[in-house]
Amino acid sequence: NPPVVRSIKQCPPASTAFTGRKDILLKLEEYFTSTSLSIGQKVFVLYGLGGAGKTQIARKFIEQNQSGPASLR
């Protein structure tokens, strides 16, 4: 298995204008904490036009879950 990266230093800075997206953040949390899915690494694809906020969503999810369950670290 590849090493687990525990830093978001390579991401663009967090946007001060980030709001909402609770539905997507909840889907991410449910997906990564679900025990009904396969064991091992999980992949969740965020897709959309450039500038739509994909990186900011991923960054927010990481920030909210860095100290959460071991399955998210």
C-alpha positions in Angstrom: 0.0 0.0 0.0 1.2 3.5 -0.7 2.1 5.7 2.3 -0.6 7.7 3.9 -0.1 11.5 3.4 -1.2 13.5 6.5 -0.6 17.0 5.3 -2.4 19.4 3.1 0.6 21.7 2.6 0.5 21.3 -1.1 -3.1 22.4 -1.5 -3.9 26.0 -2.4 -4.8 28.1 0.6 -8.3 27.8 2.1 -10.8 30.2 0.6 -12.3 32.7 3.0 -15.4 32.7 0.8 -16.1 28.9 1.3 -19.7 28.4 2.4 -22.3 25.7 2.1 -21.5 22.4 0.4 -22.8 20.6 3.5 -24.5 18.0 1.3 -21.3 17.1 -0.4 -19.3 17.1 2.8 -21.9 14.8 4.4 -21.7 12.4 1.4 -17.9 12.3 1.8 -18.1 11.6 5.5 -20.8 8.9 5.0 -18.7 7.3 2.2 -15.4 7.2 4.1 -16.9 6.1 7.4 -19.3 3.4 6.1 -18.4 -0.1 7.1 -20.7 -1.6 4.5 -18.3 -0.8 1.7 -15.1 -2.7 0.8 -12.2 -2.8 3.2 -9.0 -0.9 2.1 -8.5 2.3 0.4 -11.5 4.2 -0.8 -11.7 6.7 -3.7 -14.2 9.4 -4.0 -14.2 11.5 -7.2 -15.0 15.2 -7.1 -15.6 16.4 -10.7 -16.7 19.6 -12.3 -15.5 22.7 -14.2 -12.3 24.4 -13.1 -13.0 26.9 -10.4 -16.2 25.1 -9.2 -14.6 24.5 -5.7 -13.5 20.8 -5.9 -10.2 21.5 -4.1 -11.9 23.7 -1.5 -14.4 20.9 -0.8 -11.6 18.3 -0.4 -9.6 20.7 1.8 -12.6 21.5 4.0 -13.3 17.8 4.4 -9.7 17.1 5.4 -9.7 19.9 7.9 -12.9 18.7 9.5 -11.8 15.1 9.8 -8.0 15.3 10.6 -8.6 14.3 14.2 -11.7 12.2 13.5 -12.0 8.4 13.2 -9.0 6.4 12.3 -10.7 5.4 9.1 -10.5 9.0 7.9 -6.8 9.5 8.7 
